[in-house]
Amino acid sequence: MIISRTSFRLKFGQARPAVAIWKEIMDAAHGNQTARPMRLLTDLSGPNYTLVTEVHLRGFTDLGPTSHVWMTHPRIRELYPEFVKMCESSESQLYHVEHSVNGAPEPGHIVEQMGFRLKFGQAKAACAVWKRVLDVSKSGHYPMRMYTDITGPSYSLYVEMSYRSMMEYGPHQHFWLTNDQLREAYQEFVPLSDSSERTLFTLVHQV
């Protein structure tokens, strides 16, 4: 699967109306027979007034039909100019999903995203370690997925974990810190990476 993701930096105070417009845009797009699954996230940490949209594509052949819907759907063409007034900037990237376990999160869930900048040439080895980590961790029943860059900074690897609420965040961190298999695997991964960044989002809508 390919993730087509766009991150928007909203103008101050515009989060609520921007989310409302995007919910309507996504619902309108989903009514088309060529529509692909989409989700909408907002910042819980990191830069404030960040809104993230994702379209989940089966492959590159979905890009054309999906773009056609967004450019020609009459309701979307009405709504998007209203959103533009609320937005300061945006950035789009494509990612390849390498592995996922335990399905997908639901609206209201907290999505933890860990981004790693890998050492040059270490993507294959890093993915192998994280695939093992996700398979060991799936007994916790939390949706998790790993994906890598198609566009943007090369040798980027992302791992996402989802929780029903922040009440589950602490116990899950404890599991990661105390499980011997996970600690061992993570020590294998450390030499393959140069840096990391953690961001929390709220999944506010999906179709």
Secondary structure, 3 states (H helix, E strand, C coil): CEEEEEEEEECCCCHHHHHHHHHHHHHHHHCCCCCCCEEEEEECCCCCCEEEEEEEECCHHHHHHHHHHHHHCHHHHHHHHHHHCCEEEEEEEEEEEEEEECCCCCCCCEEEEEEEEECCCCHHHHHHHHHHHHHHHHHHCCCEEEEEECCCCCCEEEEEEEECCHHHHHHHHHHHHHCHHHHHHHHHHHHHEEEEEEEEEEEEEEC
